[in-house]
Amino acid sequence: MARRKQADEATARVRNLIALDAANIMRRLDTRRGEMLALFSRLRSREPMLSTRATRYTTATFQALVHLTTCEQSVVDQFYECLDALRWYFTYTEDMPSTAQQTFNTLHRRLEAAYRQFVATLGHPVSPDGSTVVEGEVLRRSDTPPEASLVSAAPARKRRAPLG
């Protein structure tokens, strides 16, 4: 019984470390994306792009990852495979900045999809206070009357300028 509890705790720790790493990578990519591509354009330096996608847990072993289920292992592998595609591109690209931006956007969308699957399978990381970290988005402010939010959420129609 105690042995099973230790195994479950070890699995939870492995999941959490991997989830922390993935969440940190996605946060850095989202917050630095404009700046890292601007630096690449201006300085022709790949370093900001490479350091932004760096993983902190490069030494995970099979002994640690064996605690995950086969489905979890596949999802983790898919996420890191998409991350490696970014690394490869950033390391060896000779593209001009506009093409690099387009390629980054494509690779980033794939990574975001892999991350959504990752979170759906492994969950969010646990915060320092022991609670699960959940990302959210404000859909409507509480001080905005409901009818005002409906009006502002309505799509704007394009008006044609009169000819003449």
C-alpha positions, 0 to 999 in steps of 0.5 A: 500500500505504501509502495503504491502511494510512493509510485503515485506520488512519483508519477504526479511529480513527473507530470508536474515537472513536465507540465511546468516546463511546457507552461513556461515554454508557452508563456515565454513564446507568447510574451516574447514573440514580437520582440524575438522576431524584431531582434532577429530582423534587426540583429540577425541573431537567432539567440533570442528565438533559441533561448525563448524556447529552451526547455529547463528539463533536458535531462529527463530519463526513461526511468522518470518518464516510464511513470507516465501512461503510454497515452501521456508519453505520446502526448508529451512526445508530440509536444516536444516534437513540435518544440523541436521543429521550432528549435530546428527552424530557428537554428538553421533558418536563412529566411528573411524576417517576414518569412521567418515570421510566417513560418514561426506563426505556422510552427507556433500554431502546431505547438499550441495545438499540441499544448492544448492536447498536453493540458487536456491529458496531463493537466495544468501544473501545480502552483507553489501554494499547492493549487492547480494553475488554470489559465482563463480569459475574461469574457465580460467585465462585471461592471459592463451592463449585459446589453452594452457587452452584446452591442460591443460584441456584435461584428462591425459591418463594413460601409462602402464609401459613396462613389463620386 
